[in-house]
Amino acid sequence: MTKPFPAALAEGIDGPCRFDIEVADLELIEGEVPTDIDGLFVQAVPDPMYPPEVAPLWPMTVAAGGDGAVRAFRIKDGCVDFKTRHVRTQRYLLEQAARRSLFGNYRDPFSDDPSVAGQDRTTANTAVYMHAGRLLASKEDGLPYEIDPVTLETKGVWNPGGKITSKTFTAHPKWDPANGEMHGFGYAARGETTRDLAYYVFDADGEMVHEAWFEAPYAAMIHDCALTEHYMLFPLMPLTTDLERLKAGGQHWVYDPDLPTVIGVIPRKGRADQVRWFHAPPTFTGHTINAFEEDGRIVFDAYECDGNGFAAVMPDKHGRMGDPSKVTTRAMRWRIDYHAPSEELTEHQVLAVADGEGPHIDPRRLCQSYRHVFAPTLNRSRLITDRNGRVVPVFFNQLTHFDLATGHREDWYAGEGATLQDPVYFPRSATADEDDGYLIVVLNRPLEKSNELVILESRRLAAGPVARVKLPVRLRLGIHSNWIDGSLIPAWR
């Protein structure tokens, strides 16, 4: 028998689930599932199988250190089937054999059991995406694992032809809809706390066609990227890591508010000597929205915070934890001239006050100008308290549509105490307008300890769900979600 989980992991809305299950024909509790939806809604989830045996237990370990699991909702002919299965990473298999936790704090090999020294620590728990017919589960501290999209069985580490020489690969690669290429990268590419960055391009068939290595200005988190017709962008977060701090028992990441905004730009399939690092006053760049080119310049849109975007789980460089309620998130636009003599950025525009994260656009508009953004947001005025007077923990309680051309926004409020996970947006057909599609999201009801899958029409967002589907089990909070059209899965063609 395993030991009890610590209170930080066991209490609240996000306790471990620890199961692999399959449920056919989920229960429809409202509306009808549109019959023109045919595909797979997938999520990556950190779900620890064993309680950590490390002290102190850092907040980031609690939030994002769990074993990776993949959830999949198969939607077709108005029906929804559900599967969830843990990724059989090397880490998972070692702990299963030992029947206990062997790995310590988040991205800290010095806190591991000596028996696993030098072993692959990745949990593949951050994002699930498909390229060249292969479903990949990824976390940015290792290489992805290939997953069977039908059974969710783990096939093994994804390294086509053994050509990826980086130790890591992003959970947020970008695709060019014009030619099907996937552009990605690994940071800390030679190992934890290193400044090395490896940039990769894979063709539509999954073959690696380009690799370039270079160094970032400092050892930073580079969680996301952006792609245009001619350039790849790497925004650095003001989160730093340090080998000596790790050895001394400190946390992997700390927030440094004094660091400037830094955005790396390299021509697509470019060389290391072609990288330019552009600078601006400090801000906290989060997930990217999109990037494109206009009048000879790069237009780069991303979410930015006016403080520590990870205030709940990462301290600042002085060891102080922040207050997430005092951090505002905005959708921001930068204009970058790659050929300019100066690397100082000055053109910075607010697109919208978001108070959210995880922006989604029509995937057909990647690398191009676009108009519509869909994202989960937080309406702080509608937070509620439980019977003990404590605020019910909610990350996002709305889905929001931002029209960047008109400045209009439309919200759907999920209800008292409800919290929304990362949604997906996709057009209803190949010829549909950019804003004409569906949003799908998993909804948590913490007070009832229950979950629903919710489907909404993007042009009638405020009207609420067209379908609500009940989950027969409680689900832990996932990290990132993706939509995969049924035509892209080889077994379903």
KOLLO-30648 format. One record per residue (C-alpha): x, y, z. Coordinates in Angstrom, 2 decimals, always signed. Layout:
<pts>
<X->X&Y->Y&Z->Z>
...
</pts>
This chain:
<pts>
<X->+0.00&Y->+0.00&Z->+0.00>
<X->+1.19&Y->+3.52&Z->-0.74>
<X->+1.53&Y->+6.20&Z->+1.91>
<X->-1.03&Y->+9.01&Z->+2.24>
<X->-0.59&Y->+12.00&Z->-0.03>
<X->+0.44&Y->+15.24&Z->+1.70>
<X->-2.32&Y->+17.75&Z->+2.34>
<X->-0.99&Y->+20.10&Z->-0.33>
<X->-1.78&Y->+17.43&Z->-2.93>
<X->-4.78&Y->+15.69&Z->-1.38>
<X->-7.00&Y->+18.60&Z->-0.39>
<X->-9.10&Y->+20.95&Z->-2.50>
<X->-10.18&Y->+20.57&Z->-6.10>
<X->-7.01&Y->+19.01&Z->-7.41>
<X->-6.34&Y->+15.78&Z->-5.56>
<X->-4.69&Y->+12.91&Z->-7.45>
<X->-6.89&Y->+10.60&Z->-9.52>
<X->-4.33&Y->+7.79&Z->-10.18>
<X->-6.49&Y->+5.79&Z->-12.58>
<X->-6.53&Y->+4.67&Z->-16.20>
<X->-10.11&Y->+4.19&Z->-17.37>
<X->-12.32&Y->+3.98&Z->-20.44>
<X->-15.99&Y->+4.96&Z->-20.52>
<X->-18.15&Y->+4.70&Z->-23.65>
<X->-21.19&Y->+6.90&Z->-24.32>
<X->-20.93&Y->+9.55&Z->-21.65>
<X->-24.18&Y->+10.85&Z->-20.20>
<X->-25.69&Y->+13.87&Z->-21.94>
<X->-27.29&Y->+16.16&Z->-19.34>
<X->-28.19&Y->+19.16&Z->-21.51>
<X->-28.63&Y->+19.93&Z->-25.20>
<X->-27.30&Y->+17.87&Z->-28.08>
<X->-23.75&Y->+17.18&Z->-29.24>
<X->-23.48&Y->+18.66&Z->-32.77>
<X->-23.22&Y->+15.86&Z->-35.31>
<X->-20.75&Y->+17.79&Z->-37.48>
<X->-18.08&Y->+17.45&Z->-34.78>
<X->-15.75&Y->+14.55&Z->-35.59>
<X->-12.44&Y->+14.36&Z->-33.79>
<X->-10.47&Y->+13.98&Z->-30.59>
<X->-10.27&Y->+16.46&Z->-27.71>
<X->-7.04&Y->+15.69&Z->-25.83>
<X->-5.52&Y->+16.99&Z->-22.61>
<X->-2.22&Y->+16.57&Z->-20.79>
<X->-2.58&Y->+16.14&Z->-17.05>
<X->-0.07&Y->+16.02&Z->-14.17>
<X->-1.47&Y->+13.19&Z->-12.02>
<X->+0.96&Y->+11.74&Z->-9.45>
<X->+0.81&Y->+7.99&Z->-8.92>
<X->+2.76&Y->+8.09&Z->-5.65>
<X->+3.05&Y->+10.71&Z->-2.89>
<X->+6.31&Y->+12.67&Z->-3.07>
<X->+8.90&Y->+11.70&Z->-0.46>
<X->+10.76&Y->+15.00&Z->-0.51>
<X->+10.85&Y->+17.89&Z->+1.95>
<X->+10.26&Y->+20.71&Z->+1.58>
<X->+7.66&Y->+20.03&Z->-1.11>
<X->+7.80&Y->+23.04&Z->-3.44>
<X->+4.52&Y->+24.52&Z->-4.81>
<X->+5.57&Y->+23.89&Z->-8.42>
<X->+5.98&Y->+20.20&Z->-7.61>
<X->+2.41&Y->+20.15&Z->-6.36>
<X->+1.04&Y->+22.03&Z->-9.36>
<X->+3.01&Y->+20.53&Z->-12.24>
<X->+5.21&Y->+17.71&Z->-11.00>
<X->+2.79&Y->+14.81&Z->-11.33>
<X->+3.09&Y->+11.88&Z->-13.71>
<X->+1.76&Y->+12.68&Z->-17.15>
<X->-1.62&Y->+11.32&Z->-18.17>
<X->-3.42&Y->+11.81&Z->-21.47>
<X->-7.17&Y->+12.34&Z->-21.56>
<X->-9.05&Y->+11.82&Z->-24.79>
<X->-12.68&Y->+12.55&Z->-25.62>
<X->-13.70&Y->+10.93&Z->-28.91>
<X->-16.60&Y->+12.93&Z->-30.37>
<X->-18.48&Y->+11.57&Z->-33.38>
<X->-22.11&Y->+11.16&Z->-34.52>
<X->-23.38&Y->+13.09&Z->-31.50>
<X->-21.72&Y->+10.74&Z->-29.00>
<X->-18.77&Y->+11.17&Z->-26.63>
<X->-16.44&Y->+8.39&Z->-25.44>
<X->-13.76&Y->+8.98&Z->-22.83>
<X->-10.35&Y->+7.49&Z->-22.06>
<X->-7.52&Y->+8.49&Z->-19.76>
<X->-4.20&Y->+6.70&Z->-19.45>
<X->-0.87&Y->+7.52&Z->-17.85>
<X->+2.12&Y->+7.94&Z->-20.11>
<X->+4.56&Y->+5.10&Z->-19.51>
<X->+7.63&Y->+7.29&Z->-19.21>
<X->+10.88&Y->+5.90&Z->-17.89>
<X->+10.16&Y->+7.76&Z->-14.66>
<X->+6.68&Y->+6.21&Z->-14.35>
<X->+7.98&Y->+2.67&Z->-14.96>
<X->+10.80&Y->+3.04&Z->-12.42>
<X->+8.40&Y->+4.19&Z->-9.73>
<X->+5.88&Y->+1.47&Z->-10.57>
<X->+8.60&Y->-1.13&Z->-10.14>
<X->+9.62&Y->+0.39&Z->-6.79>
<X->+5.99&Y->+0.99&Z->-5.71>
<X->+6.92&Y->+4.42&Z->-4.37>
<X->+8.06&Y->+7.86&Z->-5.41>
<X->+11.71&Y->+8.04&Z->-6.45>
<X->+11.89&Y->+11.50&Z->-7.99>
<X->+11.94&Y->+14.66&Z->-5.91>
<X->+10.98&Y->+18.25&Z->-6.55>
<X->+10.11&Y->+19.87&Z->-9.85>
<X->+13.12&Y->+19.75&Z->-12.22>
<X->+15.51&Y->+19.12&Z->-9.33>
<X->+17.60&Y->+15.97&Z->-9.85>
<X->+19.49&Y->+16.65&Z->-6.61>
<X->+16.34&Y->+15.81&Z->-4.60>
<X->+15.89&Y->+12.38&Z->-6.24>
<X->+16.47&Y->+8.97&Z->-4.70>
<X->+20.07&Y->+7.91&Z->-5.49>
<X->+18.76&Y->+4.82&Z->-7.30>
<X->+17.49&Y->+6.95&Z->-10.20>
<X->+20.49&Y->+9.23&Z->-10.63>
<X->+20.96&Y->+10.07&Z->-14.30>
<X->+17.59&Y->+8.67&Z->-15.38>
<X->+15.15&Y->+10.57&Z->-17.60>
<X->+12.98&Y->+12.68&Z->-15.26>
<X->+10.36&Y->+13.96&Z->-17.72>
<X->+6.71&Y->+13.28&Z->-16.98>
<X->+5.30&Y->+14.27&Z->-20.41>
<X->+2.51&Y->+16.09&Z->-18.56>
<X->+2.16&Y->+19.51&Z->-20.21>
<X->+0.73&Y->+19.25&Z->-23.74>
<X->-0.50&Y->+16.70&Z->-26.28>
<X->-0.29&Y->+17.45&Z->-30.00>
<X->-0.21&Y->+15.64&Z->-33.32>
<X->+2.32&Y->+15.84&Z->-36.12>
<X->+2.62&Y->+13.61&Z->-39.19>
<X->-0.03&Y->+11.25&Z->-37.83>
<X->+1.75&Y->+10.78&Z->-34.49>
<X->+0.24&Y->+11.84&Z->-31.17>
<X->+2.92&Y->+13.28&Z->-28.87>
<X->+2.79&Y->+13.94&Z->-25.12>
<X->+5.38&Y->+16.49&Z->-24.02>
<X->+6.91&Y->+18.39&Z->-21.15>
<X->+9.70&Y->+20.84&Z->-21.87>
<X->+12.32&Y->+19.10&Z->-19.70>
<X->+12.62&Y->+16.04&Z->-21.96>
<X->+11.73&Y->+14.61&Z->-25.35>
<X->+8.09&Y->+13.82&Z->-26.19>
<X->+6.53&Y->+10.38&Z->-25.92>
<X->+4.50&Y->+8.96&Z->-28.78>
<X->+0.99&Y->+7.83&Z->-27.81>
<X->-1.43&Y->+5.67&Z->-29.78>
<X->-4.33&Y->+8.08&Z->-30.50>
<X->-6.93&Y->+5.29&Z->-30.36>
<X->-5.81&Y->+3.23&Z->-27.34>
<X->-3.62&Y->+5.86&Z->-25.58>
<X->-0.95&Y->+3.21&Z->-25.10>
<X->+2.61&Y->+4.55&Z->-24.93>
<X->+4.80&Y->+3.70&Z->-27.92>
<X->+8.03&Y->+5.20&Z->-26.60>
<X->+10.21&Y->+8.30&Z->-26.82>
<X->+9.69&Y->+10.28&Z->-30.05>
<X->+12.99&Y->+11.05&Z->-31.75>
<X->+12.58&Y->+10.59&Z->-35.51>
<X->+15.65&Y->+8.91&Z->-36.91>
<X->+17.47&Y->+9.63&Z->-33.64>
<X->+18.32&Y->+13.06&Z->-35.06>
<X->+17.21&Y->+15.22&Z->-32.12>
<X->+20.40&Y->+15.91&Z->-30.17>
<X->+18.78&Y->+18.21&Z->-27.60>
<X->+17.85&Y->+16.66&Z->-24.26>
<X->+14.61&Y->+18.65&Z->-24.27>
<X->+11.77&Y->+19.67&Z->-26.56>
<X->+9.02&Y->+22.25&Z->-26.17>
<X->+5.41&Y->+21.53&Z->-25.29>
<X->+4.44&Y->+24.37&Z->-27.68>
<X->+5.78&Y->+23.80&Z->-31.19>
<X->+4.21&Y->+25.81&Z->-34.00>
<X->+2.91&Y->+24.73&Z->-37.39>
<X->+2.84&Y->+26.44&Z->-40.76>
<X->-0.60&Y->+25.70&Z->-42.25>
<X->+0.78&Y->+26.47&Z->-45.73>
<X->+3.23&Y->+23.56&Z->-45.85>
<X->+2.58&Y->+21.47&Z->-42.73>
<X->+6.03&Y->+22.08&Z->-41.21>
<X->+6.44&Y->+21.90&Z->-37.43>
<X->+8.92&Y->+24.31&Z->-35.85>
<X->+10.06&Y->+23.59&Z->-32.31>
<X->+12.97&Y->+23.91&Z->-29.92>
<X->+14.53&Y->+22.67&Z->-26.75>
<X->+15.83&Y->+25.03&Z->-24.09>
<X->+18.24&Y->+23.85&Z->-21.37>
<X->+19.13&Y->+21.66&Z->-24.32>
<X->+22.37&Y->+20.32&Z->-22.81>
<X->+20.79&Y->+19.77&Z->-19.40>
<X->+19.11&Y->+21.64&Z->-16.55>
<X->+20.24&Y->+25.24&Z->-15.91>
<X->+22.19&Y->+25.51&Z->-19.19>
<X->+21.65&Y->+28.43&Z->-21.57>
<X->+21.72&Y->+26.21&Z->-24.66>
<X->+18.83&Y->+26.35&Z->-27.10>
<X->+18.31&Y->+24.00&Z->-30.07>
<X->+15.93&Y->+25.02&Z->-32.89>
<X->+14.33&Y->+22.30&Z->-35.03>
<X->+12.19&Y->+22.08&Z->-38.16>
<X->+10.27&Y->+18.94&Z->-39.13>
<X->+8.59&Y->+18.53&Z->-42.50>
<X->+4.96&Y->+17.46&Z->-42.97>
<X->+6.05&Y->+13.80&Z->-42.96>
<X->+7.79&Y->+14.13&Z->-39.60>
<X->+11.38&Y->+14.16&Z->-40.84>
<X->+13.81&Y->+16.56&Z->-39.19>
<X->+15.07&Y->+18.95&Z->-41.86>
<X->+16.88&Y->+21.61&Z->-39.81>
<X->+18.78&Y->+22.00&Z->-36.55>
<X->+20.57&Y->+25.05&Z->-35.14>
<X->+22.20&Y->+25.48&Z->-31.72>
<X->+22.82&Y->+28.77&Z->-29.91>
<X->+22.80&Y->+30.28&Z->-26.42>
<X->+20.15&Y->+32.41&Z->-24.75>
<X->+21.29&Y->+35.58&Z->-22.90>
<X->+20.59&Y->+33.88&Z->-19.57>
<X->+19.21&Y->+30.56&Z->-18.29>
<X->+15.51&Y->+31.37&Z->-18.57>
<X->+12.23&Y->+29.56&Z->-18.99>
<X->+11.32&Y->+29.66&Z->-22.69>
<X->+7.92&Y->+28.03&Z->-22.50>
<X->+6.41&Y->+29.11&Z->-25.82>
<X->+7.40&Y->+30.42&Z->-29.24>
<X->+5.86&Y->+32.04&Z->-32.31>
<X->+6.22&Y->+31.59&Z->-36.07>
<X->+5.79&Y->+33.89&Z->-39.06>
<X->+6.30&Y->+33.37&Z->-42.77>
<X->+10.04&Y->+34.07&Z->-42.45>
<X->+10.95&Y->+34.03&Z->-38.73>
<X->+10.86&Y->+32.02&Z->-35.51>
<X->+10.52&Y->+33.90&Z->-32.19>
<X->+11.64&Y->+32.87&Z->-28.68>
<X->+10.26&Y->+35.04&Z->-25.83>
<X->+12.20&Y->+34.62&Z->-22.59>
<X->+10.27&Y->+34.65&Z->-19.32>
<X->+11.89&Y->+36.56&Z->-16.42>
<X->+12.29&Y->+33.25&Z->-14.58>
<X->+15.86&Y->+32.16&Z->-13.95>
<X->+17.47&Y->+28.92&Z->-12.88>
<X->+20.84&Y->+28.33&Z->-11.27>
<X->+22.82&Y->+25.14&Z->-10.71>
<X->+24.27&Y->+26.18&Z->-7.35>
<X->+20.83&Y->+27.15&Z->-6.07>
<X->+19.50&Y->+23.71&Z->-7.01>
<X->+22.42&Y->+21.96&Z->-5.32>
<X->+21.73&Y->+24.00&Z->-2.17>
<X->+18.10&Y->+22.82&Z->-2.09>
<X->+16.50&Y->+25.90&Z->-3.65>
<X->+13.69&Y->+26.00&Z->-6.16>
<X->+14.34&Y->+25.52&Z->-9.86>
<X->+12.77&Y->+28.81&Z->-11.00>
<X->+12.69&Y->+32.24&Z->-9.37>
<X->+11.13&Y->+35.41&Z->-10.71>
<X->+13.43&Y->+38.36&Z->-11.37>
<X->+11.38&Y->+41.56&Z->-11.91>
<X->+14.49&Y->+43.50&Z->-12.88>
<X->+15.23&Y->+41.51&Z->-16.01>
<X->+14.32&Y->+43.17&Z->-19.32>
<X->+11.86&Y->+41.72&Z->-21.77>
<X->+13.89&Y->+39.60&Z->-24.21>
<X->+12.64&Y->+38.19&Z->-27.52>
<X->+14.94&Y->+36.12&Z->-29.70>
<X->+14.36&Y->+36.14&Z->-33.47>
<X->+15.95&Y->+33.82&Z->-36.04>
<X->+15.11&Y->+33.44&Z->-39.73>
<X->+13.24&Y->+30.21&Z->-40.42>
<X->+15.83&Y->+27.46&Z->-40.87>
<X->+18.41&Y->+30.06&Z->-39.88>
<X->+21.93&Y->+29.73&Z->-38.48>
<X->+23.13&Y->+30.47&Z->-34.96>
<X->+24.92&Y->+33.63&Z->-36.12>
<X->+21.62&Y->+35.00&Z->-37.45>
<X->+19.86&Y->+35.11&Z->-34.05>
<X->+19.07&Y->+38.58&Z->-32.73>
<X->+17.96&Y->+39.27&Z->-29.15>
<X->+15.59&Y->+42.24&Z->-28.86>
<X->+15.09&Y->+44.02&Z->-25.53>
<X->+12.45&Y->+46.16&Z->-23.84>
<X->+11.59&Y->+47.26&Z->-20.27>
<X->+10.62&Y->+44.46&Z->-17.86>
<X->+7.35&Y->+42.59&Z->-18.25>
<X->+6.31&Y->+38.94&Z->-17.91>
<X->+5.60&Y->+37.32&Z->-21.28>
<X->+3.34&Y->+34.27&Z->-21.03>
<X->+1.80&Y->+32.20&Z->-23.78>
<X->+1.98&Y->+33.49&Z->-27.31>
<X->-1.14&Y->+34.20&Z->-29.36>
<X->+0.18&Y->+34.49&Z->-32.91>
<X->+2.76&Y->+36.24&Z->-35.08>
<X->+2.79&Y->+37.45&Z->-38.68>
<X->+4.50&Y->+39.96&Z->-40.94>
<X->+3.15&Y->+43.34&Z->-42.02>
<X->+4.90&Y->+46.17&Z->-43.89>
<X->+8.25&Y->+44.44&Z->-43.59>
<X->+8.06&Y->+43.99&Z->-39.82>
<X->+7.14&Y->+41.19&Z->-37.44>
<X->+3.90&Y->+41.57&Z->-35.50>
<X->+4.11&Y->+39.47&Z->-32.34>
<X->+1.13&Y->+39.02&Z->-30.01>
<X->+1.35&Y->+37.41&Z->-26.58>
<X->-0.11&Y->+37.49&Z->-23.10>
<X->+1.85&Y->+39.60&Z->-20.61>
<X->+1.55&Y->+40.11&Z->-16.85>
<X->+2.39&Y->+43.22&Z->-14.87>
<X->+4.02&Y->+41.06&Z->-12.20>
<X->+4.93&Y->+37.46&Z->-11.47>
<X->+2.76&Y->+35.33&Z->-13.74>
<X->+3.55&Y->+32.32&Z->-11.55>
<X->+3.00&Y->+34.13&Z->-8.26>
<X->+1.15&Y->+31.20&Z->-6.70>
<X->+3.92&Y->+28.66&Z->-7.29>
<X->+7.25&Y->+30.44&Z->-7.83>
<X->+9.00&Y->+32.91&Z->-5.50>
<X->+10.88&Y->+36.00&Z->-6.57>
<X->+14.67&Y->+36.19&Z->-6.36>
<X->+14.38&Y->+37.26&Z->-2.71>
<X->+12.33&Y->+34.18&Z->-1.80>
<X->+9.01&Y->+36.01&Z->-1.52>
<X->+5.81&Y->+34.47&Z->-2.87>
<X->+3.52&Y->+36.84&Z->-4.75>
<X->-0.21&Y->+37.51&Z->-4.67>
<X->-1.91&Y->+36.27&Z->-7.87>
<X->-4.94&Y->+38.48&Z->-7.22>
<X->-2.77&Y->+41.56&Z->-7.79>
<X->-1.46&Y->+40.46&Z->-11.18>
<X->-3.22&Y->+41.67&Z->-14.34>
<X->-2.82&Y->+39.89&Z->-17.67>
<X->-3.12&Y->+41.70&Z->-21.00>
<X->-2.97&Y->+40.65&Z->-24.62>
<X->-0.10&Y->+42.72&Z->-26.01>
<X->+1.36&Y->+43.42&Z->-29.44>
<X->+5.01&Y->+44.03&Z->-30.30>
<X->+6.33&Y->+45.24&Z->-33.65>
<X->+9.84&Y->+44.05&Z->-34.45>
<X->+12.10&Y->+45.02&Z->-37.33>
<X->+14.60&Y->+42.19&Z->-37.68>
<X->+16.86&Y->+44.37&Z->-39.86>
<X->+16.81&Y->+47.46&Z->-37.59>
<X->+20.22&Y->+48.69&Z->-36.35>
<X->+18.95&Y->+48.78&Z->-32.76>
<X->+17.72&Y->+45.80&Z->-30.75>
<X->+15.67&Y->+48.01&Z->-28.43>
<X->+11.90&Y->+47.52&Z->-28.83>
<X->+9.64&Y->+50.54&Z->-28.50>
<X->+6.33&Y->+49.71&Z->-30.25>
<X->+4.15&Y->+48.03&Z->-27.63>
<X->+0.34&Y->+48.03&Z->-27.85>
<X->-2.42&Y->+46.75&Z->-25.55>
<X->-4.91&Y->+44.61&Z->-27.49>
<X->-7.14&Y->+43.62&Z->-24.56>
<X->-7.19&Y->+43.25&Z->-20.78>
<X->-7.50&Y->+39.50&Z->-20.52>
<X->-7.10&Y->+38.35&Z->-16.88>
<X->-6.72&Y->+34.87&Z->-18.25>
<X->-4.33&Y->+32.55&Z->-19.99>
<X->-4.15&Y->+29.92&Z->-22.71>
<X->-5.27&Y->+31.95&Z->-25.76>
<X->-6.56&Y->+30.03&Z->-28.80>
<X->-7.08&Y->+31.12&Z->-32.41>
<X->-8.25&Y->+29.49&Z->-35.62>
<X->-5.29&Y->+27.20&Z->-36.45>
<X->-5.66&Y->+28.12&Z->-40.12>
<X->-4.56&Y->+31.68&Z->-39.20>
<X->-1.20&Y->+30.75&Z->-37.67>
<X->+1.66&Y->+32.78&Z->-39.23>
<X->-0.96&Y->+35.14&Z->-40.75>
<X->-2.95&Y->+38.19&Z->-39.74>
<X->-5.99&Y->+37.25&Z->-37.68>
<X->-8.85&Y->+38.81&Z->-35.80>
<X->-10.38&Y->+36.50&Z->-33.19>
<X->-9.00&Y->+35.13&Z->-29.90>
<X->-10.75&Y->+32.70&Z->-27.56>
<X->-9.50&Y->+32.20&Z->-24.00>
<X->-10.48&Y->+31.28&Z->-20.45>
<X->-10.67&Y->+34.36&Z->-18.23>
<X->-11.31&Y->+35.19&Z->-14.59>
<X->-14.10&Y->+37.49&Z->-13.42>
<X->-12.95&Y->+38.27&Z->-9.89>
<X->-16.26&Y->+39.96&Z->-8.99>
<X->-18.06&Y->+36.61&Z->-9.25>
<X->-15.87&Y->+34.57&Z->-6.92>
<X->-17.76&Y->+32.95&Z->-4.05>
<X->-16.94&Y->+31.61&Z->-0.58>
<X->-17.68&Y->+28.23&Z->+0.94>
<X->-19.57&Y->+27.65&Z->+4.20>
<X->-16.38&Y->+28.41&Z->+6.15>
<X->-15.96&Y->+31.77&Z->+4.45>
<X->-13.03&Y->+30.70&Z->+2.30>
<X->-12.92&Y->+31.76&Z->-1.33>
<X->-13.65&Y->+28.75&Z->-3.53>
<X->-10.46&Y->+28.20&Z->-5.58>
<X->-11.13&Y->+29.13&Z->-9.18>
<X->-8.59&Y->+29.61&Z->-11.94>
<X->-10.95&Y->+30.73&Z->-14.72>
<X->-14.72&Y->+31.12&Z->-14.55>
<X->-15.44&Y->+32.49&Z->-18.03>
<X->-14.79&Y->+31.74&Z->-21.66>
<X->-14.16&Y->+34.92&Z->-23.62>
<X->-14.14&Y->+35.86&Z->-27.30>
<X->-11.97&Y->+38.89&Z->-28.12>
<X->-12.57&Y->+40.60&Z->-31.47>
<X->-9.32&Y->+42.46&Z->-32.06>
<X->-10.72&Y->+44.44&Z->-34.99>
<X->-13.63&Y->+46.01&Z->-33.09>
<X->-12.45&Y->+45.72&Z->-29.48>
<X->-15.66&Y->+43.86&Z->-28.61>
<X->-15.61&Y->+40.97&Z->-26.14>
<X->-18.23&Y->+38.35&Z->-25.37>
<X->-18.18&Y->+36.22&Z->-22.21>
<X->-19.82&Y->+33.06&Z->-21.01>
<X->-19.81&Y->+32.70&Z->-17.22>
<X->-19.56&Y->+29.07&Z->-16.10>
<X->-21.49&Y->+29.41&Z->-12.84>
<X->-20.88&Y->+29.77&Z->-9.10>
<X->-17.70&Y->+28.08&Z->-7.97>
<X->-17.01&Y->+26.54&Z->-11.37>
<X->-13.50&Y->+26.57&Z->-12.77>
<X->-12.61&Y->+26.01&Z->-16.40>
<X->-9.66&Y->+24.07&Z->-17.73>
<X->-7.81&Y->+24.88&Z->-20.96>
<X->-10.34&Y->+24.99&Z->-23.84>
<X->-9.93&Y->+24.33&Z->-27.54>
<X->-11.34&Y->+26.27&Z->-30.48>
<X->-11.71&Y->+24.96&Z->-34.02>
<X->-13.73&Y->+26.05&Z->-37.09>
<X->-16.89&Y->+24.09&Z->-37.86>
<X->-15.65&Y->+23.30&Z->-41.38>
<X->-12.67&Y->+23.86&Z->-43.65>
<X->-14.46&Y->+26.77&Z->-45.33>
<X->-16.00&Y->+28.38&Z->-42.23>
<X->-15.18&Y->+31.96&Z->-41.25>
<X->-12.41&Y->+32.49&Z->-38.70>
<X->-14.86&Y->+32.98&Z->-35.82>
<X->-17.42&Y->+30.32&Z->-36.80>
<X->-16.71&Y->+27.16&Z->-34.87>
<X->-16.87&Y->+25.36&Z->-31.55>
<X->-15.29&Y->+25.70&Z->-28.12>
<X->-14.88&Y->+22.58&Z->-26.00>
<X->-13.76&Y->+22.68&Z->-22.38>
<X->-13.66&Y->+20.54&Z->-19.23>
<X->-15.44&Y->+22.23&Z->-16.33>
<X->-14.67&Y->+21.50&Z->-12.67>
<X->-17.26&Y->+22.01&Z->-9.95>
<X->-15.13&Y->+22.03&Z->-6.76>
<X->-18.01&Y->+22.13&Z->-4.29>
<X->-19.60&Y->+19.04&Z->-5.84>
<X->-16.25&Y->+17.45&Z->-6.79>
<X->-17.61&Y->+16.74&Z->-10.25>
<X->-16.76&Y->+17.47&Z->-13.88>
<X->-18.50&Y->+18.13&Z->-17.18>
<X->-17.45&Y->+18.39&Z->-20.79>
<X->-19.03&Y->+21.52&Z->-22.26>
<X->-19.51&Y->+22.38&Z->-25.94>
<X->-20.33&Y->+25.93&Z->-27.09>
<X->-20.83&Y->+27.64&Z->-30.44>
<X->-18.33&Y->+30.46&Z->-30.87>
<X->-20.83&Y->+32.87&Z->-32.45>
<X->-23.34&Y->+32.31&Z->-29.64>
<X->-20.92&Y->+32.16&Z->-26.75>
<X->-22.96&Y->+34.15&Z->-24.23>
<X->-25.97&Y->+31.90&Z->-24.90>
<X->-24.16&Y->+29.10&Z->-23.13>
<X->-23.51&Y->+25.46&Z->-23.95>
<X->-25.16&Y->+23.62&Z->-26.81>
<X->-24.24&Y->+20.43&Z->-24.94>
<X->-23.21&Y->+19.44&Z->-21.43>
<X->-21.79&Y->+15.97&Z->-20.89>
<X->-21.38&Y->+14.45&Z->-17.43>
<X->-18.18&Y->+12.71&Z->-16.34>
<X->-18.74&Y->+9.71&Z->-14.04>
<X->-15.48&Y->+10.43&Z->-12.19>
<X->-13.71&Y->+13.48&Z->-10.78>
<X->-10.91&Y->+14.76&Z->-13.00>
<X->-7.78&Y->+16.58&Z->-11.88>
<X->-6.94&Y->+19.92&Z->-13.49>
<X->-5.17&Y->+19.44&Z->-16.80>
<X->-2.59&Y->+21.79&Z->-18.27>
<X->-2.96&Y->+22.15&Z->-22.06>
<X->-5.61&Y->+20.87&Z->-24.47>
<X->-5.73&Y->+20.33&Z->-28.21>
<X->-8.29&Y->+19.46&Z->-30.86>
<X->-7.39&Y->+16.85&Z->-33.48>
<X->-9.68&Y->+16.50&Z->-36.47>
<X->-10.74&Y->+12.90&Z->-37.05>
<X->-9.36&Y->+12.97&Z->-40.59>
<X->-5.82&Y->+13.39&Z->-39.20>
<X->-5.82&Y->+10.11&Z->-37.28>
<X->-4.64&Y->+7.30&Z->-39.59>
<X->-6.79&Y->+4.58&Z->-37.98>
<X->-9.96&Y->+6.59&Z->-38.64>
<X->-9.37&Y->+7.51&Z->-42.26>
</pts>
